Amino acid sequence: LSPKNMREEIENYLKKAGSPLPINDSQFFYCIYHSLVVQYKKAIDEIESLTSKKFDSICIFGGGNKNQLVNRMTEELTQKKVRLGPSEATSFGNVLGQIK
């Protein structure tokens, strides 16, 4: 939660896991994106298991859906079509979450 140096935290995690360290910024960001996509896949697999349904697509909302690399990686790993919802959804969700 809010480490002083996120890069250092990620590198320490990779060392403990026995994973190779990224040697440049491109590899570092790819590592982060890959980790995110793996978590998407785990969540999708769990939803499909709990509902006993298979889905052929997933919808990603919020500003993060503008990242074409993550969208492509998600399609490749999940074997599902990525559909993009409104990028403003994050802002709307934040506003709704603050209304009491």
mmCIF file of the C-alpha atoms, coordinates in Angstrom:
data_MODEL
# 
_entry.id   MODEL 
# 
loop_
_atom_site.group_PDB 
_atom_site.id 
_atom_site.type_symbol 
_atom_site.label_atom_id 
_atom_site.label_alt_id 
_atom_site.label_comp_id 
_atom_site.label_asym_id 
_atom_site.label_entity_id 
_atom_site.label_seq_id 
_atom_site.pdbx_PDB_ins_code 
_atom_site.Cartn_x 
_atom_site.Cartn_y 
_atom_site.Cartn_z 
_atom_site.occupancy 
_atom_site.B_iso_or_equiv 
_atom_site.pdbx_formal_charge 
_atom_site.auth_seq_id 
_atom_site.auth_comp_id 
_atom_site.auth_asym_id 
_atom_site.auth_atom_id 
_atom_site.pdbx_PDB_model_num 
ATOM 1   C CA . LEU A 1 1   ? 0.000   0.000   0.000   1.00 0.00 ? 1   LEU A CA 1 
ATOM 2   C CA . SER A 1 2   ? 1.613   3.196   -1.259  1.00 0.00 ? 2   SER A CA 1 
ATOM 3   C CA . PRO A 1 3   ? 5.265   2.187   -1.028  1.00 0.00 ? 3   PRO A CA 1 
ATOM 4   C CA . LYS A 1 4   ? 7.869   4.928   -1.163  1.00 0.00 ? 4   LYS A CA 1 
ATOM 5   C CA . ASN A 1 5   ? 9.472   3.293   -4.201  1.00 0.00 ? 5   ASN A CA 1 
ATOM 6   C CA . MET A 1 6   ? 7.125   1.136   -6.272  1.00 0.00 ? 6   MET A CA 1 
ATOM 7   C CA . ARG A 1 7   ? 9.852   -0.011  -8.649  1.00 0.00 ? 7   ARG A CA 1 
ATOM 8   C CA . GLU A 1 8   ? 11.946  -1.240  -5.729  1.00 0.00 ? 8   GLU A CA 1 
ATOM 9   C CA . GLU A 1 9   ? 8.943   -3.061  -4.244  1.00 0.00 ? 9   GLU A CA 1 
ATOM 10  C CA . ILE A 1 10  ? 8.247   -4.824  -7.537  1.00 0.00 ? 10  ILE A CA 1 
ATOM 11  C CA . GLU A 1 11  ? 11.899  -5.769  -7.978  1.00 0.00 ? 11  GLU A CA 1 
ATOM 12  C CA . ASN A 1 12  ? 12.014  -7.164  -4.420  1.00 0.00 ? 12  ASN A CA 1 
ATOM 13  C CA . TYR A 1 13  ? 8.897   -9.219  -5.132  1.00 0.00 ? 13  TYR A CA 1 
ATOM 14  C CA . LEU A 1 14  ? 10.412  -10.590 -8.328  1.00 0.00 ? 14  LEU A CA 1 
ATOM 15  C CA . LYS A 1 15  ? 13.638  -11.506 -6.514  1.00 0.00 ? 15  LYS A CA 1 
ATOM 16  C CA . LYS A 1 16  ? 11.718  -13.358 -3.790  1.00 0.00 ? 16  LYS A CA 1 
ATOM 17  C CA . ALA A 1 17  ? 9.686   -15.177 -6.450  1.00 0.00 ? 17  ALA A CA 1 
ATOM 18  C CA . GLY A 1 18  ? 12.861  -16.178 -8.286  1.00 0.00 ? 18  GLY A CA 1 
ATOM 19  C CA . SER A 1 19  ? 11.765  -14.328 -11.404 1.00 0.00 ? 19  SER A CA 1 
ATOM 20  C CA . PRO A 1 20  ? 14.209  -12.507 -13.669 1.00 0.00 ? 20  PRO A CA 1 
ATOM 21  C CA . LEU A 1 21  ? 14.446  -8.768  -13.171 1.00 0.00 ? 21  LEU A CA 1 
ATOM 22  C CA . PRO A 1 22  ? 13.561  -6.430  -16.026 1.00 0.00 ? 22  PRO A CA 1 
ATOM 23  C CA . ILE A 1 23  ? 16.686  -4.899  -17.548 1.00 0.00 ? 23  ILE A CA 1 
ATOM 24  C CA . ASN A 1 24  ? 15.076  -1.752  -18.940 1.00 0.00 ? 24  ASN A CA 1 
ATOM 25  C CA . ASP A 1 25  ? 11.939  0.365   -18.619 1.00 0.00 ? 25  ASP A CA 1 
ATOM 26  C CA . SER A 1 26  ? 10.169  -1.433  -21.468 1.00 0.00 ? 26  SER A CA 1 
ATOM 27  C CA . GLN A 1 27  ? 10.593  -4.794  -19.784 1.00 0.00 ? 27  GLN A CA 1 
ATOM 28  C CA . PHE A 1 28  ? 9.579   -3.303  -16.450 1.00 0.00 ? 28  PHE A CA 1 
ATOM 29  C CA . PHE A 1 29  ? 6.291   -1.960  -17.821 1.00 0.00 ? 29  PHE A CA 1 
ATOM 30  C CA . TYR A 1 30  ? 5.652   -5.175  -19.739 1.00 0.00 ? 30  TYR A CA 1 
ATOM 31  C CA . CYS A 1 31  ? 6.097   -7.064  -16.458 1.00 0.00 ? 31  CYS A CA 1 
ATOM 32  C CA . ILE A 1 32  ? 3.503   -4.837  -14.768 1.00 0.00 ? 32  ILE A CA 1 
ATOM 33  C CA . TYR A 1 33  ? 1.064   -5.163  -17.664 1.00 0.00 ? 33  TYR A CA 1 
ATOM 34  C CA . HIS A 1 34  ? 1.510   -8.929  -17.800 1.00 0.00 ? 34  HIS A CA 1 
ATOM 35  C CA . SER A 1 35  ? 0.812   -9.164  -14.064 1.00 0.00 ? 35  SER A CA 1 
ATOM 36  C CA . LEU A 1 36  ? -2.378  -7.149  -14.506 1.00 0.00 ? 36  LEU A CA 1 
ATOM 37  C CA . VAL A 1 37  ? -3.561  -9.332  -17.383 1.00 0.00 ? 37  VAL A CA 1 
ATOM 38  C CA . VAL A 1 38  ? -2.855  -12.515 -15.412 1.00 0.00 ? 38  VAL A CA 1 
ATOM 39  C CA . GLN A 1 39  ? -5.105  -11.150 -12.653 1.00 0.00 ? 39  GLN A CA 1 
ATOM 40  C CA . TYR A 1 40  ? -7.818  -10.396 -15.231 1.00 0.00 ? 40  TYR A CA 1 
ATOM 41  C CA . LYS A 1 41  ? -7.622  -14.022 -16.390 1.00 0.00 ? 41  LYS A CA 1 
ATOM 42  C CA . LYS A 1 42  ? -7.799  -15.369 -12.835 1.00 0.00 ? 42  LYS A CA 1 
ATOM 43  C CA . ALA A 1 43  ? -10.884 -13.240 -12.118 1.00 0.00 ? 43  ALA A CA 1 
ATOM 44  C CA . ILE A 1 44  ? -12.574 -14.298 -15.360 1.00 0.00 ? 44  ILE A CA 1 
ATOM 45  C CA . ASP A 1 45  ? -11.823 -17.969 -14.714 1.00 0.00 ? 45  ASP A CA 1 
ATOM 46  C CA . GLU A 1 46  ? -13.262 -17.669 -11.207 1.00 0.00 ? 46  GLU A CA 1 
ATOM 47  C CA . ILE A 1 47  ? -16.421 -15.926 -12.442 1.00 0.00 ? 47  ILE A CA 1 
ATOM 48  C CA . GLU A 1 48  ? -16.926 -18.600 -15.092 1.00 0.00 ? 48  GLU A CA 1 
ATOM 49  C CA . SER A 1 49  ? -16.394 -21.328 -12.509 1.00 0.00 ? 49  SER A CA 1 
ATOM 50  C CA . LEU A 1 50  ? -18.815 -19.798 -10.013 1.00 0.00 ? 50  LEU A CA 1 
ATOM 51  C CA . THR A 1 51  ? -21.527 -19.133 -12.603 1.00 0.00 ? 51  THR A CA 1 
ATOM 52  C CA . SER A 1 52  ? -20.974 -22.298 -14.665 1.00 0.00 ? 52  SER A CA 1 
ATOM 53  C CA . LYS A 1 53  ? -21.059 -20.050 -17.728 1.00 0.00 ? 53  LYS A CA 1 
ATOM 54  C CA . LYS A 1 54  ? -18.498 -19.343 -20.426 1.00 0.00 ? 54  LYS A CA 1 
ATOM 55  C CA . PHE A 1 55  ? -18.183 -15.834 -21.777 1.00 0.00 ? 55  PHE A CA 1 
ATOM 56  C CA . ASP A 1 56  ? -16.791 -14.972 -25.200 1.00 0.00 ? 56  ASP A CA 1 
ATOM 57  C CA . SER A 1 57  ? -15.911 -11.383 -24.353 1.00 0.00 ? 57  SER A CA 1 
ATOM 58  C CA . ILE A 1 58  ? -15.088 -9.075  -21.493 1.00 0.00 ? 58  ILE A CA 1 
ATOM 59  C CA . CYS A 1 59  ? -15.759 -5.369  -21.162 1.00 0.00 ? 59  CYS A CA 1 
ATOM 60  C CA . ILE A 1 60  ? -13.150 -3.032  -19.700 1.00 0.00 ? 60  ILE A CA 1 
ATOM 61  C CA . PHE A 1 61  ? -14.299 0.337   -18.380 1.00 0.00 ? 61  PHE A CA 1 
ATOM 62  C CA . GLY A 1 62  ? -12.350 3.378   -17.260 1.00 0.00 ? 62  GLY A CA 1 
ATOM 63  C CA . GLY A 1 63  ? -9.303  5.236   -18.500 1.00 0.00 ? 63  GLY A CA 1 
ATOM 64  C CA . GLY A 1 64  ? -7.147  2.123   -18.408 1.00 0.00 ? 64  GLY A CA 1 
ATOM 65  C CA . ASN A 1 65  ? -9.047  0.754   -21.385 1.00 0.00 ? 65  ASN A CA 1 
ATOM 66  C CA . LYS A 1 66  ? -7.112  3.165   -23.607 1.00 0.00 ? 66  LYS A CA 1 
ATOM 67  C CA . ASN A 1 67  ? -3.987  1.012   -23.219 1.00 0.00 ? 67  ASN A CA 1 
ATOM 68  C CA . GLN A 1 68  ? -3.971  -0.931  -26.478 1.00 0.00 ? 68  GLN A CA 1 
ATOM 69  C CA . LEU A 1 69  ? -1.108  -3.191  -25.370 1.00 0.00 ? 69  LEU A CA 1 
ATOM 70  C CA . VAL A 1 70  ? -2.971  -4.328  -22.250 1.00 0.00 ? 70  VAL A CA 1 
ATOM 71  C CA . ASN A 1 71  ? -6.144  -4.863  -24.286 1.00 0.00 ? 71  ASN A CA 1 
ATOM 72  C CA . ARG A 1 72  ? -4.282  -7.001  -26.824 1.00 0.00 ? 72  ARG A CA 1 
ATOM 73  C CA . MET A 1 73  ? -2.478  -8.962  -24.101 1.00 0.00 ? 73  MET A CA 1 
ATOM 74  C CA . THR A 1 74  ? -5.837  -9.555  -22.383 1.00 0.00 ? 74  THR A CA 1 
ATOM 75  C CA . GLU A 1 75  ? -7.355  -10.928 -25.584 1.00 0.00 ? 75  GLU A CA 1 
ATOM 76  C CA . GLU A 1 76  ? -4.371  -13.205 -26.142 1.00 0.00 ? 76  GLU A CA 1 
ATOM 77  C CA . LEU A 1 77  ? -4.214  -14.606 -22.608 1.00 0.00 ? 77  LEU A CA 1 
ATOM 78  C CA . THR A 1 78  ? -7.953  -14.975 -22.011 1.00 0.00 ? 78  THR A CA 1 
ATOM 79  C CA . GLN A 1 79  ? -8.871  -15.953 -25.583 1.00 0.00 ? 79  GLN A CA 1 
ATOM 80  C CA . LYS A 1 80  ? -11.806 -13.561 -25.280 1.00 0.00 ? 80  LYS A CA 1 
ATOM 81  C CA . LYS A 1 81  ? -12.770 -10.466 -27.236 1.00 0.00 ? 81  LYS A CA 1 
ATOM 82  C CA . VAL A 1 82  ? -12.095 -7.267  -25.311 1.00 0.00 ? 82  VAL A CA 1 
ATOM 83  C CA . ARG A 1 83  ? -14.889 -4.732  -25.586 1.00 0.00 ? 83  ARG A CA 1 
ATOM 84  C CA . LEU A 1 84  ? -14.290 -1.216  -24.367 1.00 0.00 ? 84  LEU A CA 1 
ATOM 85  C CA . GLY A 1 85  ? -16.772 0.640   -22.195 1.00 0.00 ? 85  GLY A CA 1 
ATOM 86  C CA . PRO A 1 86  ? -16.652 4.379   -21.584 1.00 0.00 ? 86  PRO A CA 1 
ATOM 87  C CA . SER A 1 87  ? -13.305 5.640   -20.345 1.00 0.00 ? 87  SER A CA 1 
ATOM 88  C CA . GLU A 1 88  ? -15.162 8.116   -18.120 1.00 0.00 ? 88  GLU A CA 1 
ATOM 89  C CA . ALA A 1 89  ? -16.572 5.262   -16.033 1.00 0.00 ? 89  ALA A CA 1 
ATOM 90  C CA . THR A 1 90  ? -13.788 5.598   -13.465 1.00 0.00 ? 90  THR A CA 1 
ATOM 91  C CA . SER A 1 91  ? -14.745 9.210   -12.754 1.00 0.00 ? 91  SER A CA 1 
ATOM 92  C CA . PHE A 1 92  ? -18.427 8.329   -12.490 1.00 0.00 ? 92  PHE A CA 1 
ATOM 93  C CA . GLY A 1 93  ? -17.630 5.470   -10.106 1.00 0.00 ? 93  GLY A CA 1 
ATOM 94  C CA . ASN A 1 94  ? -15.525 7.741   -7.921  1.00 0.00 ? 94  ASN A CA 1 
ATOM 95  C CA . VAL A 1 95  ? -18.330 10.304  -7.707  1.00 0.00 ? 95  VAL A CA 1 
ATOM 96  C CA . LEU A 1 96  ? -20.931 7.657   -6.875  1.00 0.00 ? 96  LEU A CA 1 
ATOM 97  C CA . GLY A 1 97  ? -18.640 6.179   -4.238  1.00 0.00 ? 97  GLY A CA 1 
ATOM 98  C CA . GLN A 1 98  ? -18.335 9.541   -2.496  1.00 0.00 ? 98  GLN A CA 1 
ATOM 99  C CA . ILE A 1 99  ? -22.061 10.276  -2.349  1.00 0.00 ? 99  ILE A CA 1 
ATOM 100 C CA . LYS A 1 100 ? -23.470 9.582   1.098   1.00 0.00 ? 100 LYS A CA 1 
# 
